[in-house]
Every structure is written in C-alpha cells, then in structure tokens.
C-alpha cells in the first residue's frame, strides 16, 4: 500500500465497509423464534438426522442429543413466531424433515441416553425459510443503518448518520432491541439489549416506518454492535492459529484477527478496482451531489448488514448494479474470487471489518484484498461522495434518501 494513501479517504472507506453486512445469518431463527431456556425434560433445537423412531437433535445449547418418539407422541406444526398452540396443526412423525426446528417435551429414558418425547412442536424448515425471506424483504423495504451519533434514553431515541444525513430512530415499549456480543458475527447471537447500551460510534440497524422526509423512523426492531474497521497491509499470517495480523494505516498499530469458516475473504479483481477508483476520483472531482442523488434514487439493496444475508434479484445486472442506482458492494463481493488465509502474504493491501473482540483479537467478518487503487483514489473526496459508488446500507434499502 502506498505510504501516500490519504488517511481521511481510508477512514471514509473503512466506515463504508463497516456498514456493509457484517454478520452472516445462520438460518436458524430470527428474534421472534428465539425460545426461552427450558427445563431438562424439554429440548429445543434443529433436527440433524432421523432414523426410524430416533431423532438426532442439535440443541440450541449443549451437545447433540437423541430423541425417541413413541406411538403416543403428539406432533404439532406451528408457524414461525406463533406462541399459541391453539393455532397448531396436528401432523405425523413421517412429516418431520432434517432441518426442521422442534421443541420436544417428554422425560429422560431409564438409562438417560435419550429424551422420550410425549409432544413434539415443529417449525418446518420450509416455513422458517419463507419467514426469513419475508423478514429480509421487510428489512430492505423499511430498514436503515448507520453509525450512532447521539442516544437519548429518556426520550427513547437514537440518532444515526445515514450517508451523512441524520435519522432519528424512535423506540416504544414494543421495540425489540438486540446487541451483538464482542466476538459474534452471527445474527442469532445478538442478545436482548436496551437503548442505554448503544453509544455514539456504534453501528445501528433499525427497521420500522419512516417519515415522508426520511428524517424520522419509528422502530419495530433495532440491532446494534461495535465493529473494528481496518485498512492497511498484511503483517503476518498464522495458518495454524487461523489468524492474520494487519498493520492498520490509521492507528499505525498491528491488529490481529481470527479467521473462521464464517469469515468472508474476497479478492477485488484489478479491473474492478480500477473502475471503482475512477468513479471515486470523478466523485471527488465535483460530482458528489449528483452521485448522491443517483444513490438516493435507489430503493433496494441485496447486501448484508449485521446478520442479514444478501439476496440476488433477477433485475440486477452482471456487475452488481441495480437499474437506476449505484453498484451493490455485497453483490459484487459475492461474485469476486474467494481467497484463503494462506493466500494472504506480507505487504498485501487489505480492507477488513472485524468484531470488537476480546483480549485484543477480533473475529474477521469481511476482508478484501486488491484494494490499493481504491484506497489511493479521490484524496479530496467527501465522505458522501465516497459512499456514493457503493450501496452499503444492506439490506435496509436505504441509499441516502427516504
């Protein structure tokens, strides 16, 4: 990476990357389907396999366990989020499928080797996937994300910066507020939280009804977290420990990150990097206002943000561009060549997003190589103009305007 890379430009870019979807939805459940802790004669989890009358269950907490179904076992199917068994539909044992989520009530077998089921309540994998898709569509239509600039617990509001525009998010007693723990990259791991736990500089995503001018949002749900934005050069790679250390250009310090199977490592092809760099330079040359207007015309994104997965729309072009809008970074990332930890070498230029971590080591969420032309582009560009070529508010659908 060039020593002349503009620090302000780098800062804006890594903040933009941070608003990219960070955590990958594991597909297990949404907050509405998160069950409370249950006693030992009950279990909640996902069906791993079925063999005759025995179910291998992967519980939400604890090791894999076996469930035995009997001729008298009741099987009930409920919709995701449903809390009243009066609306359950009786089904048969033969209707169970691998991937279904179940709540089992029963008693331990005499040898304590398995749970003998008296009742099995099922949310099918198909229903969960359909509900998940509906939620993602709603995030795209009614969501915003950005960095918190002010929090007022007494008023029940948090103000976030969305493409340099303030949006005041209003909460109520019914607003679901969740927060990521320091080492989490999974939406499922977000825990119940409060407005008081949100601080200026945190990333915030909110879903709800937005005012006509886009400056206010009444939130149904808020998810927040603290993430580290890193731009610099690879200092060392330890494949045995699955870590990469990057010399951060902004802090002038080495930052160590774990790389997990959920981490997204991609390489930006040179021609794409040059095109994006040229666009940034044009924006920096005075087209920021026009660019922001073009981005504001966009109404949907398919990228990932704080646990929400990308979705490929049939109307999107091969370069990851929505008609009439700016390119979608996550769509482009999905098409970029994946790289392995062992493909990284000392001196490689990278932009990375990681969890806050503990003990000085975070978990890599996204790491992008081949970014040198972008980091050197448009040294005099404003933050808004740097964000313009990317659609980073995923999957909220907000691209700088209501």
Secondary structure, DSSP 8 states (H G I E B T S, - for coil): --TT--HHHHHHHHHHHHTS--S---SS--GGG------TTEEEEEEEEEETTEEEEEESSSS-EEEEEEEEEEEEE--TT---GGG-EE--GGG--TT-EEEEEEEE-TTSSSEEEEEEEEE-HHHHHHHHHHHHHHHHHHEEEEEEEEEETTTTEEEEEETTEEEEEE--TT-EEEE--TT---GGG-EE--GGG--TT-EEEEEEEE-TTSSEEEEEEEEEE-EEEEEEEEEEEETTTTEEEEEETTT-SEEEEE--TT-EEEE--HHHHHHHHHHHHHIIIIIHHHHHHHHHH-------BTTB-----TT--TTSB-TTS-EEHHHHHHHSEE--GGG--TT-EEEEEEE--BTTEEEEEEEEES-HHHHTS-TT--HHHHHHTEE-STTTT-SS--
